[in-house]
């Protein structure tokens, strides 16, 4: 019991002495038992951990306990100062204890205010960085306007040669068997003649026309019709109002195309018009 009282007194005295005051305490009856307590209960030698903590402390406070009932500080000015009486017990403690374990993380702080807007960046065409489109230096494409079309990066490296592509499908047959078929007739004076110049069966007509020998005597002759006959021939209707007969020729340009047969059939189907012509008097 006496030991616990003494230790409690020493702990409270530490706070009192830290304020440089002498703390009166309730007298403890001094007898052999109590005196023996303080001699027998002196603090044991410090451990290595305690020694390291003491060496790292900022200050060591020394004090003496007077069994008559008081505690006072020593070594405040003189580091060699001892207790004022052999019956007084010296004790000490660190002004600052060893570093404690880390505390828990604090709560996140509030978001800070938004920063000010940064300065505008440079346009890709702004070669001199003055913020203005300068003609003609910054007009790379020469259209007299400085804009993103004038932004040009460095020339890239040449790419590797690509693989040979797959062979494409076979295309449809082209035009073959090209011919110009002619049909010549004579139209008497005052007559109209129509001519059907047909291609060999299986070929398609690509174009056509007719030819009248050039002569001032043939100025009163003309064609009333000149065009394709279906997709297999050429038709011309010729009017001769001259005072003499005129011999003239029709032309049909024929060939095999992708949608036609590649060779003439043995015989055309029914309704197929072969080369023919017919003449009759001009209606008056």
PyMOL commands that set and color helices and strands:
alter all, ss='L'
color gray80, all
select helices_A, chain A and resi 2-18+32-40+48-56+148-150+216-218
alter helices_A, ss='H'
color red, helices_A
select strands_A, chain A and resi 23-24+60-66+70-74+89-94+176-187+191-198+204-212+221-229+233-240+246-256+276-281
alter strands_A, ss='S'
color yellow, strands_A
deselect
rebuild
show_as cartoon
